[in-house]
Amino acid sequence: MRNRVLTGVLALAAVLTTTTVNAANPNQVQQLLRTRECAGCDLKGANLKGAYLLGADLRNADLRGANLTEANLEGADLTGAKLQGANLTRAFVTNATLNDANLTNANLQYARIYNAQTIGATLTNINIAGAEVFGSSINIGGD
């Protein structure tokens, strides 16, 4: 009887603690790294730490929660990209297009953001502590 109760409790605990994990499409991650062309791709939670994404086409890509620490996004087109909660610590975001992108809760600590276009971008709660920001409308207030 005790074994059945214990088994039932463990099964219930497993069900209650299981959550749906949205993970990046591995084929699309490889496509991005190989071609730097991935408009509309599912890259949620992708580990792109240190990725060389110079001039990448990431229009309307889903990069929510992605790790872009130290990534080179120079000249990348992130128009309409979903970057909520993305980690862009120490990323190089020079001449990137972030128009209409959603950067809510994005971490841009120590990033280099020069001449980035942010027309219509959502910049709520971004962290730009230590970031170098020039020629962009990104500022301490996130507006």
DSSP file with accessible surface (Angstrom, degrees, kcal/mol):
  #  RESIDUE AA STRUCTURE BP1 BP2  ACC     N-H-->O    O-->H-N    N-H-->O    O-->H-N    TCO  KAPPA ALPHA  PHI   PSI    X-CA   Y-CA   Z-CA
    1    1 A M     >        0   0  173      0, 0.0     4,-2.2     0, 0.0     5,-0.2   0.000 360.0 360.0 360.0 -44.8    0.0    0.0    0.0
    2    2 A R  H  >  +     0   0  218      1,-0.2     4,-2.7     2,-0.2     5,-0.2   0.880 360.0  53.4 -62.5 -37.0    2.8    2.4    0.9
    3    3 A N  H  > S+     0   0  127      2,-0.2     4,-2.7     1,-0.2    -1,-0.2   0.889 108.7  49.2 -65.1 -40.1    4.6    1.7   -2.4
    4    4 A R  H  > S+     0   0  201      2,-0.2     4,-2.6     1,-0.2    -2,-0.2   0.908 112.7  47.0 -65.0 -42.3    1.4    2.5   -4.4
    5    5 A V  H  X S+     0   0   80     -4,-2.2     4,-2.7     2,-0.2     5,-0.2   0.943 113.8  47.9 -64.5 -45.3    0.9    5.8   -2.5
    6    6 A L  H  X S+     0   0   99     -4,-2.7     4,-2.7     1,-0.2     5,-0.2   0.928 112.6  48.8 -62.5 -42.9    4.6    6.7   -3.0
    7    7 A T  H  X S+     0   0   93     -4,-2.7     4,-2.5     1,-0.2    -1,-0.2   0.923 112.1  49.2 -62.2 -42.8    4.4    5.8   -6.7
    8    8 A G  H  X S+     0   0   42     -4,-2.6     4,-2.5     2,-0.2    -2,-0.2   0.913 111.5  48.5 -63.6 -42.2    1.2    7.9   -7.0
    9    9 A V  H  X S+     0   0   84     -4,-2.7     4,-2.7     2,-0.2    -2,-0.2   0.928 112.5  48.4 -64.5 -44.2    2.8   10.9   -5.2
   10   10 A L  H  X S+     0   0  108     -4,-2.7     4,-2.2    -5,-0.2    -2,-0.2   0.909 111.9  49.1 -64.5 -39.9    5.9   10.7   -7.4
   11   11 A A  H  X S+     0   0   55     -4,-2.5     4,-2.1    -5,-0.2    -2,-0.2   0.922 112.5  47.9 -65.0 -43.2    3.9   10.5  -10.6
   12   12 A L  H  X S+     0   0  105     -4,-2.5     4,-2.6     1,-0.2    -2,-0.2   0.923 110.7  51.6 -64.1 -41.2    1.7   13.4   -9.5
   13   13 A A  H  X S+     0   0   45     -4,-2.7     4,-1.9     1,-0.2    -1,-0.2   0.906 108.7  51.5 -62.7 -39.6    4.8   15.4   -8.6
   14   14 A A  H  X S+     0   0   51     -4,-2.2     4,-0.9     1,-0.2    -1,-0.2   0.915 111.6  46.9 -63.7 -40.9    6.4   14.7  -12.0
   15   15 A V  H  < S+     0   0  103     -4,-2.1     3,-0.4     1,-0.2    -2,-0.2   0.923 113.3  48.3 -67.3 -42.5    3.2   15.9  -13.8
   16   16 A L  H  < S+     0   0  131     -4,-2.6    -1,-0.2     1,-0.2    -2,-0.2   0.794 114.8  44.4 -70.2 -29.0    3.0   19.0  -11.7
   17   17 A T  H  < S+     0   0  106     -4,-1.9     2,-0.4    -5,-0.2    -1,-0.2   0.556  88.7 103.2 -94.5  -5.8    6.6   20.0  -12.2
   18   18 A T     <  -     0   0  103     -4,-0.9     2,-0.3    -3,-0.4    -4,-0.0  -0.612  50.4-178.0 -78.2 129.7    6.7   19.3  -15.9
   19   19 A T        -     0   0  109     -2,-0.4     2,-0.5     0, 0.0    -2,-0.0  -0.918  33.6-103.6-124.3 155.9    6.6   22.4  -18.0
   20   20 A T        -     0   0  129     -2,-0.3     2,-0.6     1,-0.0    -2,-0.0  -0.646  35.2-154.3 -78.0 125.9    6.6   22.9  -21.7
   21   21 A V        -     0   0  114     -2,-0.5     2,-0.7     2,-0.0    -1,-0.0  -0.913   3.3-149.9-106.0 121.6   10.0   24.0  -22.8
   22   22 A N        -     0   0  104     -2,-0.6     2,-0.3     0, 0.0    -2,-0.0  -0.825  25.6-179.3 -89.3 116.2   10.2   26.1  -26.0
   23   23 A A        -     0   0   65     -2,-0.7    21,-0.2     1,-0.1    22,-0.2  -0.860  30.7 -94.7-119.2 154.5   13.5   25.3  -27.6
   24   24 A A        -     0   0   20     20,-0.9    19,-0.2    -2,-0.3    -1,-0.1  -0.229  42.0-104.5 -61.3 150.9   15.1   26.6  -30.8
   25   25 A N     >  -     0   0   54     17,-2.4     4,-2.1     1,-0.2     3,-0.5  -0.694  29.3-150.1 -75.6 113.5   14.8   24.6  -34.0
   26   26 A P  H  > S+     0   0   92      0, 0.0     4,-2.3     0, 0.0     5,-0.2   0.849  94.3  54.6 -60.7 -32.9   18.2   23.0  -34.2
   27   27 A N  H  > S+     0   0  128      1,-0.2     4,-2.1     2,-0.2     5,-0.1   0.889 109.7  47.3 -66.6 -36.9   18.1   22.9  -38.0
   28   28 A Q  H  > S+     0   0   52     -3,-0.5     4,-2.5     2,-0.2    -1,-0.2   0.857 108.4  54.6 -74.2 -32.7   17.4   26.6  -38.1
   29   29 A V  H  X S+     0   0   19     -4,-2.1     4,-2.5     2,-0.2     5,-0.2   0.951 111.2  45.7 -61.7 -47.0   20.2   27.3  -35.7
   30   30 A Q  H  X S+     0   0  107     -4,-2.3     4,-2.3     1,-0.2     5,-0.2   0.897 110.7  53.5 -63.1 -40.2   22.6   25.5  -38.0
   31   31 A Q  H  X>S+     0   0   69     -4,-2.1     4,-3.1     2,-0.2     5,-0.6   0.932 109.9  48.2 -58.8 -46.0   21.2   27.3  -41.0
   32   32 A L  H  X5S+     0   0    0     -4,-2.5     4,-2.4     1,-0.2    -2,-0.2   0.939 113.5  45.9 -60.7 -48.3   21.8   30.6  -39.3
   33   33 A L  H  <5S+     0   0   73     -4,-2.5    -1,-0.2     1,-0.2    -2,-0.2   0.847 119.2  42.1 -66.5 -31.9   25.3   29.8  -38.3
   34   34 A R  H  <5S+     0   0  172     -4,-2.3    -2,-0.2    -5,-0.2    -1,-0.2   0.903 135.2  11.7 -80.4 -43.1   26.1   28.4  -41.8
   35   35 A T  H  <5S-     0   0   61     -4,-3.1    -3,-0.2    -5,-0.2    -2,-0.2   0.598  82.6-132.7-114.6 -15.6   24.4   31.0  -44.0
   36   36 A R  S  <<S+     0   0   85     -4,-2.4    21,-2.6    -5,-0.6     2,-0.5   0.730  73.9 116.5  59.0  24.5   23.5   34.0  -41.7
   37   37 A E  B     +a   57   0A  99     -6,-0.5    -1,-0.2    19,-0.2    -2,-0.2  -0.966  20.9 132.7-121.7 112.5   20.1   33.8  -43.4
   38   38 A a    >   +     0   0    0     19,-2.7     3,-1.8    -2,-0.5     2,-0.1  -0.109  21.7 172.4-156.5  48.0   17.3   33.0  -41.0
   39   39 A A  T 3  S+     0   0   51      1,-0.3    21,-0.2    19,-0.1    19,-0.1  -0.397  78.5   5.8 -61.8 131.7   14.3   35.4  -41.4
   40   40 A G  T 3  S+     0   0   49     19,-2.8    -1,-0.3     1,-0.2    21,-0.1   0.568  95.3 155.7  73.4  10.2   11.4   34.2  -39.4
   41   41 A a    <   -     0   0    5     -3,-1.8    21,-3.0    18,-0.2     2,-0.9  -0.297  49.7-119.4 -72.6 154.6   13.3   31.4  -37.8
   42   42 A D  B     +e   62   0B  47     19,-0.2   -17,-2.4     1,-0.1   -14,-0.2  -0.821  49.5 150.2 -92.7 100.3   12.5   29.8  -34.4
   43   43 A L    >   +     0   0    0     19,-2.3     3,-2.2    -2,-0.9   -19,-0.3  -0.002  14.9 157.7-122.0  26.4   15.6   30.5  -32.3
   44   44 A K  T 3  S-     0   0   31      1,-0.3   -20,-0.9   -21,-0.2    21,-0.2  -0.306  76.7  -3.9 -56.2 126.4   13.9   30.7  -28.9
   45   45 A G  T 3  S+     0   0   48     19,-2.2    -1,-0.3     1,-0.2    20,-0.1   0.577  93.1 163.4  69.2  10.7   16.4   30.0  -26.2
   46   46 A A    <   -     0   0    6     -3,-2.2    21,-3.0    18,-0.2     2,-1.0  -0.288  41.7-127.2 -64.8 143.7   19.2   29.2  -28.7
   47   47 A N  B     +i   67   0C 116     19,-0.2    21,-0.1     1,-0.1    -1,-0.1  -0.807  45.7 153.3 -92.3  99.4   22.8   29.3  -27.5
   48   48 A L    >   +     0   0    3     19,-2.5     3,-2.3    -2,-1.0    -1,-0.1  -0.065  15.8 160.7-116.0  30.3   24.4   31.7  -29.9
   49   49 A K  T 3  S-     0   0  123      1,-0.3    21,-0.2    22,-0.1    19,-0.1  -0.308  74.2  -1.9 -57.6 125.4   27.2   32.8  -27.5
   50   50 A G  T 3  S+     0   0   45     19,-3.1    -1,-0.3     1,-0.2    20,-0.1   0.577  92.9 163.7  71.3  10.4   30.0   34.3  -29.5
   51   51 A A    <   -     0   0   11     -3,-2.3    21,-2.8    18,-0.2     2,-1.0  -0.315  40.9-129.9 -66.3 142.3   28.3   33.6  -32.8
   52   52 A Y  B     +m   72   0D 127     19,-0.2    21,-0.1     1,-0.1    -1,-0.1  -0.815  42.2 157.5 -93.5  98.9   29.6   35.5  -35.9
   53   53 A L    >   +     0   0    0     19,-2.1     3,-2.3    -2,-1.0    -1,-0.1  -0.127   9.9 167.0-119.0  36.3   26.4   36.9  -37.3
   54   54 A L  T 3  S-     0   0   53      1,-0.3    21,-0.2    19,-0.1    19,-0.1  -0.293  77.1  -5.8 -55.8 120.9   27.8   39.8  -39.3
   55   55 A G  T 3  S+     0   0   43     19,-3.1    -1,-0.3     1,-0.2    20,-0.1   0.658  93.7 172.4  67.8  18.1   25.0   41.1  -41.6
   56   56 A A    <   -     0   0    0     -3,-2.3    21,-3.0    18,-0.2     2,-0.9  -0.239  34.9-129.5 -63.5 143.9   22.7   38.3  -40.6
   57   57 A D  B     +ab  37  77A  22    -21,-2.6   -19,-2.7    19,-0.2    21,-0.1  -0.840  45.6 150.5 -94.8 100.5   19.1   38.3  -41.9
   58   58 A L    >   +     0   0    1     19,-2.5     3,-2.0    -2,-0.9    -1,-0.1  -0.049  14.7 158.2-120.6  29.9   17.1   37.8  -38.7
   59   59 A R  T 3  S-     0   0  103      1,-0.3   -19,-2.8    22,-0.1   -18,-0.2  -0.327  76.5  -5.1 -59.4 130.9   14.0   39.7  -39.7
   60   60 A N  T 3  S+     0   0  108     19,-2.7    -1,-0.3   -21,-0.2    20,-0.1   0.655  95.4 155.1  58.1  20.5   11.0   38.5  -37.6
   61   61 A A    <   -     0   0    0     -3,-2.0    21,-2.7    18,-0.2     2,-0.9  -0.450  47.2-124.5 -74.6 149.9   13.1   35.8  -36.0
   62   62 A D  B     +ef  42  82B  15    -21,-3.0   -19,-2.3    19,-0.2    21,-0.1  -0.844  44.0 156.0 -98.2 101.2   12.0   34.5  -32.6
   63   63 A L    >   +     0   0    0     19,-2.6     3,-2.3    -2,-0.9    -1,-0.1   0.004  14.4 155.5-113.4  25.1   15.0   34.9  -30.3
   64   64 A R  T 3  S-     0   0   94      1,-0.3   -19,-2.2    22,-0.1    21,-0.2  -0.337  77.0  -1.1 -58.4 126.8   13.2   35.1  -27.0
   65   65 A G  T 3  S+     0   0   44     19,-1.9    -1,-0.3     1,-0.2    20,-0.1   0.555  95.4 154.6  71.6   9.3   15.5   34.0  -24.3
   66   66 A A    <   -     0   0    0     -3,-2.3    21,-2.8    18,-0.2     2,-0.9  -0.345  46.8-125.2 -70.5 149.4   18.4   33.4  -26.7
   67   67 A N  B     +ij  47  87C  46    -21,-3.0   -19,-2.5    19,-0.2    21,-0.1  -0.849  41.3 158.4 -97.0 103.5   22.0   33.6  -25.5
   68   68 A L    >   +     0   0    2     19,-3.0     3,-2.3    -2,-0.9    -1,-0.1  -0.007  16.8 157.2-112.7  27.2   23.7   36.1  -27.7
   69   69 A T  T 3  S-     0   0   19      1,-0.3   -19,-3.1    18,-0.1   -18,-0.2  -0.299  75.7  -4.2 -56.3 128.4   26.5   36.9  -25.3
   70   70 A E  T 3  S+     0   0  105     19,-2.7    -1,-0.3   -21,-0.2    21,-0.2   0.641  96.1 153.9  60.8  17.9   29.5   38.3  -27.2
   71   71 A A    <   -     0   0    1     -3,-2.3    21,-2.7    18,-0.2     2,-0.8  -0.468  46.5-127.9 -74.3 148.1   27.8   37.7  -30.5
   72   72 A N  B     +mn  52  92D  38    -21,-2.8   -19,-2.1    19,-0.2    21,-0.1  -0.868  37.8 162.6 -98.8 105.0   28.8   39.9  -33.5
   73   73 A L    >   +     0   0    1     19,-2.9     3,-2.3    -2,-0.8    -1,-0.1  -0.012  15.4 156.2-109.3  26.1   25.6   41.3  -34.9
   74   74 A E  T 3  S-     0   0   66      1,-0.3   -19,-3.1    18,-0.1   -18,-0.2  -0.322  76.7  -3.1 -59.3 125.2   27.3   44.1  -36.9
   75   75 A G  T 3  S+     0   0   38     19,-2.8    -1,-0.3     1,-0.2    21,-0.1   0.562  95.7 153.7  70.8   8.7   25.0   45.1  -39.7
   76   76 A A    <   -     0   0    0     -3,-2.3    21,-2.7    18,-0.3     2,-0.8  -0.379  43.9-132.2 -70.6 146.3   22.4   42.4  -38.8
   77   77 A D  B     +bc  57  97A  47    -21,-3.0   -19,-2.5    19,-0.2    21,-0.1  -0.884  36.0 161.4-102.1 104.8   18.8   43.0  -39.7
   78   78 A L    >   +     0   0    3     19,-3.1     3,-2.4    -2,-0.8    -1,-0.1  -0.052  15.8 159.0-111.0  28.8   16.6   42.2  -36.7
   79   79 A T  T 3  S-     0   0   39      1,-0.3   -19,-2.7    22,-0.1    21,-0.2  -0.310  75.6  -1.1 -56.4 126.1   13.6   44.1  -37.9
   80   80 A G  T 3  S+     0   0   18     19,-2.5    -1,-0.3     1,-0.2    21,-0.1   0.552  95.5 155.0  71.2   7.9   10.5   42.8  -36.1
   81   81 A A    <   -     0   0    1     -3,-2.4    21,-2.6    18,-0.3     2,-0.8  -0.335  45.7-128.1 -69.4 148.9   12.6   40.2  -34.2
   82   82 A K  B     +fg  62 102B  94    -21,-2.7   -19,-2.6    19,-0.2    21,-0.1  -0.878  40.0 159.1 -97.6 107.7   11.3   39.0  -30.8
   83   83 A L    >   +     0   0    2     19,-2.9     3,-2.3    -2,-0.8   -18,-0.1   0.068  12.6 153.3-118.3  23.0   14.2   39.4  -28.4
   84   84 A Q  T 3  S-     0   0   55      1,-0.3   -19,-1.9    18,-0.1    21,-0.2  -0.323  78.3  -1.6 -59.2 126.8   12.3   39.4  -25.1
   85   85 A G  T 3  S+     0   0   41     19,-2.2    -1,-0.3     1,-0.2    21,-0.1   0.568  94.6 153.3  71.0   9.4   14.6   38.2  -22.3
   86   86 A A    <   -     0   0    1     -3,-2.3    21,-2.8    18,-0.2     2,-0.7  -0.392  44.2-129.5 -71.4 148.7   17.5   37.7  -24.7
   87   87 A N  B     +jk  67 107C  53    -21,-2.8   -19,-3.0    19,-0.2    21,-0.2  -0.887  36.7 161.4-103.2 107.5   21.1   38.0  -23.3
   88   88 A L    >   +     0   0    6     19,-3.4     3,-2.3    -2,-0.7    -1,-0.1  -0.070  16.7 159.8-113.6  30.7   23.2   40.3  -25.5
   89   89 A T  T 3  S-     0   0   17      1,-0.3   -19,-2.7    22,-0.1   -18,-0.2  -0.312  75.9  -3.5 -57.5 129.0   25.8   40.9  -22.9
   90   90 A R  T 3  S+     0   0  125     19,-2.6    -1,-0.3   -21,-0.2    21,-0.1   0.656  97.0 154.0  60.3  19.3   29.0   42.2  -24.6
   91   91 A A    <   -     0   0    0     -3,-2.3    21,-2.7    18,-0.3     2,-0.7  -0.419  47.1-127.0 -74.4 154.3   27.4   41.8  -28.0
   92   92 A F  B     +no  72 112D  39    -21,-2.7   -19,-2.9    19,-0.2    21,-0.2  -0.914  35.4 167.6-104.5 107.2   28.6   43.9  -30.9
   93   93 A V    >   +     0   0    4     19,-3.5     3,-1.0    -2,-0.7     2,-0.2  -0.205  15.0 153.3-118.4  40.5   25.4   45.6  -32.3
   94   94 A T  T 3  S-     0   0   12      1,-0.3   -19,-2.8    19,-0.2   -18,-0.3  -0.518  72.7  -4.7 -77.5 135.1   26.9   48.2  -34.6
   95   95 A N  T 3  S+     0   0   81     19,-3.2    -1,-0.3    -2,-0.2     2,-0.2   0.718  95.6 150.5  57.2  23.6   24.9   49.4  -37.6
   96   96 A A    <   -     0   0    0     -3,-1.0    21,-2.4    18,-0.3     2,-0.6  -0.536  46.0-129.0 -83.1 152.9   22.2   46.8  -36.7
   97   97 A T  B     +cd  77 117A  26    -21,-2.7   -19,-3.1    19,-0.2    21,-0.2  -0.925  34.5 162.6-105.8 116.7   18.6   47.3  -37.6
   98   98 A L    >   +     0   0    7     19,-3.3     3,-2.1    -2,-0.6    20,-0.1   0.025  19.5 153.3-118.5  23.1   16.2   46.7  -34.7
   99   99 A N  T 3  S-     0   0   27      1,-0.3   -19,-2.5    22,-0.1   -18,-0.3  -0.293  76.0  -1.8 -59.0 133.4   13.2   48.5  -36.1
  100  100 A D  T 3  S+     0   0  107     19,-2.0    -1,-0.3   -21,-0.2     2,-0.1   0.600  99.0 142.5  60.5  13.5    9.9   47.2  -34.6
  101  101 A A    <   -     0   0    0     -3,-2.1    21,-2.8    18,-0.2     2,-0.7  -0.498  51.2-129.9 -79.5 154.2   11.9   44.6  -32.6
  102  102 A N  B     +gh  82 122B  41    -21,-2.6   -19,-2.9    19,-0.2    21,-0.1  -0.920  33.1 165.7-108.3 109.5   10.8   43.7  -29.1
  103  103 A L    >   +     0   0    3     19,-3.1     3,-2.5    -2,-0.7   -18,-0.2   0.050  15.8 158.2-109.2  23.8   13.6   43.9  -26.6
  104  104 A T  T 3  S-     0   0   31      1,-0.3   -19,-2.2    18,-0.1   -18,-0.2  -0.238  76.6  -2.0 -52.8 128.8   11.5   43.8  -23.4
  105  105 A N  T 3  S+     0   0   92     19,-2.4    -1,-0.3   -21,-0.2     2,-0.2   0.664  94.3 156.6  61.7  20.3   13.7   42.6  -20.5
  106  106 A A    <   -     0   0    1     -3,-2.5    21,-2.3    18,-0.3     2,-0.7  -0.484  41.4-131.2 -75.3 146.3   16.7   42.1  -22.8
  107  107 A N  B     +kl  87 127C  38    -21,-2.8   -19,-3.4    19,-0.2    21,-0.1  -0.884  35.4 162.4-101.6 111.1   20.2   42.2  -21.2
  108  108 A L    >   +     0   0    5     19,-2.9     3,-2.0    -2,-0.7    -1,-0.1  -0.023  17.7 158.2-116.2  28.2   22.5   44.5  -23.2
  109  109 A Q  T 3  S-     0   0   56      1,-0.3   -19,-2.6    22,-0.1   -18,-0.3  -0.283  74.3  -4.8 -57.5 133.1   25.1   45.0  -20.4
  110  110 A Y  T 3  S+     0   0  116     19,-1.8    -1,-0.3   -21,-0.2    21,-0.1   0.597  97.2 148.7  59.6  13.7   28.5   46.0  -21.8
  111  111 A A    <   -     0   0    0     -3,-2.0    21,-2.7    18,-0.2     2,-0.7  -0.385  49.6-128.1 -72.3 155.6   27.2   45.7  -25.4
  112  112 A R  E     +op  92 132D 104    -21,-2.7   -19,-3.5    19,-0.2     2,-0.6  -0.939  31.4 176.7-106.5 111.0   28.6   48.0  -28.0
  113  113 A I  E     + p   0 133D   1     19,-3.4    21,-2.2    -2,-0.7     2,-0.5  -0.886   5.4 167.9-121.6  94.0   25.6   49.6  -29.7
  114  114 A Y  E     - p   0 134D  55     -2,-0.6   -19,-3.2    19,-0.2   -18,-0.3  -0.946  67.7 -15.7-113.3 128.0   26.7   52.1  -32.4
  115  115 A N  S    S+     0   0   89     19,-3.2     2,-0.4    -2,-0.5    21,-0.2   0.811  83.1 167.3  54.7  35.1   24.3   53.6  -34.9
  116  116 A A        -     0   0    4     18,-0.4     2,-0.5   -21,-0.2    21,-0.5  -0.657  33.9-130.4 -80.0 134.4   21.6   50.9  -34.3
  117  117 A Q  B     +d   97   0A  97    -21,-2.4   -19,-3.3    -2,-0.4   -18,-0.1  -0.751  33.1 167.4 -85.8 129.4   18.2   51.7  -35.8
  118  118 A T    >   +     0   0   10     -2,-0.5     3,-2.2   -21,-0.2     2,-0.1   0.029  10.2 156.6-133.4  29.1   15.4   51.3  -33.3
  119  119 A I  T 3  S-     0   0  127      1,-0.3   -19,-2.0   -20,-0.1   -18,-0.2  -0.368  81.2  -2.1 -62.2 123.2   12.4   52.9  -34.9
  120  120 A G  T 3  S+     0   0   52      1,-0.2    -1,-0.3   -21,-0.2     2,-0.1   0.520  97.5 147.7  74.8   5.8    9.2   51.4  -33.3
  121  121 A A    <   -     0   0   20     -3,-2.2     2,-0.7   -21,-0.1    -1,-0.2  -0.429  50.4-126.6 -74.3 147.4   11.3   49.1  -31.2
  122  122 A T  B     +h  102   0B  57    -21,-2.8   -19,-3.1    -2,-0.1   -18,-0.1  -0.867  32.5 171.8 -93.5 116.6   10.0   48.1  -27.7
  123  123 A L    >   +     0   0   10     -2,-0.7     3,-1.1    19,-0.3     2,-0.2  -0.098  16.9 152.1-119.1  34.2   12.8   48.8  -25.3
  124  124 A T  T 3  S-     0   0   80      1,-0.3   -19,-2.4   -19,-0.0   -18,-0.3  -0.467  71.5  -7.2 -73.9 129.9   11.0   48.2  -22.0
  125  125 A N  T 3  S+     0   0  122     16,-0.3    -1,-0.3    -2,-0.2     2,-0.1   0.766  86.1 164.1  61.2  29.4   13.1   47.2  -19.0
  126  126 A I    <   -     0   0   20     -3,-1.1     2,-0.7   -21,-0.2   -19,-0.2  -0.489  34.5-134.9 -76.0 151.0   16.3   46.7  -21.0
  127  127 A N  B     +l  107   0C  61    -21,-2.3   -19,-2.9    -2,-0.1    13,-0.1  -0.927  35.1 160.2-108.1 110.3   19.6   46.5  -19.1
  128  128 A I    >   +     0   0   25     -2,-0.7     3,-2.5   -21,-0.1   -18,-0.2   0.093  17.0 152.2-116.8  24.3   22.3   48.7  -20.7
  129  129 A A  T 3  S+     0   0   47      1,-0.3   -19,-1.8   -20,-0.1   -18,-0.2  -0.286  78.1   1.9 -57.3 126.4   24.6   49.0  -17.7
  130  130 A G  T 3  S+     0   0   50      1,-0.2    -1,-0.3   -21,-0.2     2,-0.1   0.467  99.2 141.0  76.4   0.1   28.1   49.5  -18.9
  131  131 A A    <   -     0   0   23     -3,-2.5     2,-0.7   -21,-0.1    -1,-0.2  -0.412  52.7-131.5 -75.3 150.9   27.0   49.5  -22.6
  132  132 A E  E     +p  112   0D  90    -21,-2.7   -19,-3.4    -3,-0.1     2,-0.5  -0.930  32.2 179.3-100.6 111.7   28.5   51.9  -25.1
  133  133 A V  E     +p  113   0D  37     -2,-0.7     2,-0.4   -21,-0.2   -19,-0.2  -0.972   7.7 159.6-122.2 118.7   25.6   53.5  -27.0
  134  134 A F  E     +p  114   0D 127    -21,-2.2   -19,-3.2    -2,-0.5   -18,-0.4  -0.999  62.9   6.4-137.6 139.9   26.2   56.0  -29.7
  135  135 A G  S    S+     0   0   61     -2,-0.4     2,-0.3   -21,-0.2    -1,-0.1   0.805 102.9 102.4  65.6  29.5   24.0   57.2  -32.5
  136  136 A S  S    S-     0   0   28      2,-0.2    -1,-0.2   -21,-0.2   -19,-0.1  -0.961  77.1-124.7-139.7 157.6   20.9   55.3  -31.4
  137  137 A S  S    S+     0   0   63    -21,-0.5     2,-0.3    -2,-0.3   -20,-0.1   0.445  75.8 114.5 -85.4   4.6   17.7   56.1  -29.5
  138  138 A I        +     0   0    7    -22,-0.2     2,-0.3     4,-0.1    -2,-0.2  -0.573  42.3 154.5 -72.9 131.3   18.5   53.5  -26.9
  139  139 A N    >   -     0   0   79     -2,-0.3     3,-2.1     4,-0.1    -2,-0.0  -0.878  59.0 -76.7-148.1-178.2   19.1   55.2  -23.5
  140  140 A I  T 3  S+     0   0  155      1,-0.3   -12,-0.1    -2,-0.3   -11,-0.1   0.849 127.7  51.5 -55.4 -37.2   18.9   54.7  -19.8
  141  141 A G  T 3  S-     0   0   58      2,-0.1    -1,-0.3     1,-0.1   -16,-0.3   0.596 111.4-121.2 -77.6  -7.5   15.1   55.0  -19.8
  142  142 A G    <         0   0    4     -3,-2.1   -19,-0.3     1,-0.3    -2,-0.1   0.675 360.0 360.0  78.2  15.0   14.8   52.5  -22.5
  143  143 A D              0   0  138    -21,-0.1    -1,-0.3   -19,-0.0    -2,-0.1  -0.798 360.0 360.0-109.6 360.0   13.1   54.9  -24.8
